[in-house]
Amino acid sequence: TDLDGFGLTLPTTCPRNTLGGRPVGMGLLAFRNTFTWARHALFAVLSGCTTIVQGCDREKVLQTVRALALFVPGCPGTTPRSEVLSWHDTGPLTYQDIGRYAIIGAPSELKVHPALSRLCATMDVDEGVLVAPVYHGLVLDQLLYG
């Protein structure tokens, strides 16, 4: 559809309406209420920093990935880092993974190489730990907390 004659068109459907059979964005309130650093995680996703979500409980990781996937700009495959990998347990992460995916869900046992960890944000949903750029501002607080 054309946006007010500016020549910008948006796809009428985006294939990222669901992730794992559930609506994208589902669980956002639970994520916001569980983690005090939710604004910083959201900032990492919105700024294009690949975000790795780790935990022992696969369902909890998938719920967090679904919640954050709502904020990944673009439809999958249209721009770099526009795709979400809900679960990665098939070996170590590579530079290609970091370059392709905006959010990656993974088990806690998956160790991120130190060279790669400088390129991405990492959160552990079991321990409640986030290593990411710090957000300074009010806009994301308004978005999350109204």
C-alpha positions as CSV (number, residue, x, y, z in Angstrom):
1,T,0.0,0.0,0.0
2,D,1.2,3.5,-0.8
3,L,1.8,5.7,2.2
4,D,0.2,9.1,1.6
5,G,1.6,9.6,-1.9
6,F,5.3,9.4,-0.7
7,G,6.0,6.4,-2.9
8,L,6.7,4.2,0.1
9,T,5.1,0.9,-0.1
10,L,4.6,-1.7,2.6
11,P,3.9,-5.4,2.0
12,T,0.3,-6.2,2.6
13,T,1.3,-9.3,4.5
14,C,4.4,-10.0,6.5
15,P,5.3,-13.7,7.1
16,R,6.3,-12.9,10.7
17,N,2.9,-12.8,12.2
18,T,3.5,-15.9,14.2
19,L,6.6,-17.6,15.6
20,G,6.3,-21.1,16.8
21,G,2.6,-21.1,16.1
22,R,1.9,-18.2,18.5
23,P,1.5,-14.5,17.8
24,V,4.7,-12.4,17.7
25,G,4.7,-10.1,20.7
26,M,2.9,-12.5,22.9
27,G,4.5,-12.5,26.4
28,L,5.7,-8.9,26.2
29,L,4.0,-7.9,29.4
30,A,5.4,-10.9,31.3
31,F,8.9,-10.1,29.9
32,R,8.5,-6.4,31.0
33,N,7.3,-7.4,34.5
34,T,10.0,-10.1,35.0
35,F,13.1,-8.3,34.0
36,T,14.1,-4.8,35.3
37,W,16.4,-4.4,32.3
38,A,13.7,-4.9,29.7
39,R,14.3,-1.4,28.3
40,H,17.9,-2.2,27.6
41,A,17.1,-5.5,25.9
42,L,14.5,-3.7,23.7
43,F,17.1,-1.0,22.9
44,A,19.5,-3.7,21.7
45,V,16.9,-5.2,19.4
46,L,15.7,-1.8,18.0
47,S,19.2,-0.6,17.4
48,G,20.0,-3.7,15.3
49,C,22.3,-5.4,17.8
50,T,21.9,-9.2,17.5
51,T,20.4,-10.4,20.7
52,I,21.0,-13.9,22.0
53,V,18.4,-15.2,24.5
54,Q,19.6,-18.2,26.5
55,G,18.1,-20.4,29.2
56,C,17.6,-24.0,30.4
57,D,13.9,-23.8,30.0
58,R,13.3,-23.9,26.2
59,E,9.7,-22.6,26.5
60,K,10.8,-19.6,28.6
61,V,13.4,-18.8,25.9
62,L,10.9,-19.1,23.1
63,Q,8.4,-16.9,25.0
64,T,11.1,-14.2,25.4
65,V,12.1,-14.5,21.7
66,R,8.4,-14.2,20.7
67,A,8.0,-11.1,22.9
68,L,11.1,-9.3,21.5
69,A,10.5,-10.4,17.8
70,L,7.7,-7.8,17.6
71,F,10.4,-5.1,17.6
72,V,12.6,-6.5,14.8
73,P,12.3,-4.1,11.9
74,G,11.3,-5.4,8.5
75,C,9.9,-8.7,7.3
76,P,12.2,-11.8,7.3
77,G,14.7,-11.9,4.5
78,T,14.1,-8.3,3.4
79,T,17.0,-6.6,5.2
80,P,20.1,-7.8,7.1
81,R,19.2,-8.9,10.6
82,S,15.5,-9.1,9.9
83,E,15.1,-12.7,10.8
84,V,14.6,-14.5,14.1
85,L,16.0,-17.9,14.9
86,S,13.8,-19.1,17.7
87,W,16.0,-22.0,18.8
88,H,19.7,-22.8,17.9
89,D,21.2,-26.0,19.4
90,T,23.1,-27.4,16.4
91,G,26.6,-26.3,17.3
92,P,28.5,-23.0,18.0
93,L,27.2,-19.7,16.7
94,T,29.1,-18.3,13.7
95,Y,29.7,-14.8,12.3
96,Q,27.1,-15.7,9.6
97,D,24.5,-16.3,12.4
98,I,25.2,-13.0,14.0
99,G,25.0,-11.2,10.7
100,R,21.8,-12.8,9.6
101,Y,19.6,-13.0,12.7
102,A,18.3,-10.2,14.9
103,I,17.3,-12.5,17.8
104,I,18.6,-16.0,18.5
105,G,17.2,-18.3,21.1
106,A,19.6,-20.9,22.5
107,P,20.2,-23.3,25.4
108,S,22.4,-22.1,28.3
109,E,25.0,-24.7,27.5
110,L,25.7,-22.9,24.2
111,K,28.8,-20.8,24.9
112,V,29.3,-17.7,22.8
113,H,32.9,-17.1,21.6
114,P,34.4,-14.0,23.2
115,A,35.0,-12.5,19.7
116,L,31.3,-12.9,18.9
117,S,30.1,-11.7,22.3
118,R,31.4,-8.2,21.6
119,L,29.1,-8.0,18.5
120,C,25.9,-9.0,20.2
121,A,23.7,-8.6,23.3
122,T,23.3,-11.7,25.5
123,M,20.6,-12.4,28.0
124,D,20.2,-15.3,30.3
125,V,16.5,-15.7,31.2
126,D,17.3,-18.2,34.0
127,E,19.8,-16.0,35.9
128,G,18.1,-12.7,34.9
129,V,21.4,-11.3,33.4
130,L,21.7,-9.0,30.4
131,V,25.0,-8.0,28.8
132,A,24.0,-5.2,26.3
133,P,24.4,-1.6,25.5
134,V,22.8,0.6,28.1
135,Y,19.8,2.7,27.1
136,H,19.6,6.3,28.3
137,G,16.3,8.0,27.6
138,L,12.6,8.0,28.3
139,V,11.0,6.9,25.0
140,L,11.3,3.2,25.6
141,D,10.1,3.6,29.2
142,Q,7.0,5.2,27.8
143,L,6.6,2.4,25.3
144,L,6.9,-0.3,27.9
145,Y,5.3,1.2,30.9
146,G,2.9,3.8,29.4
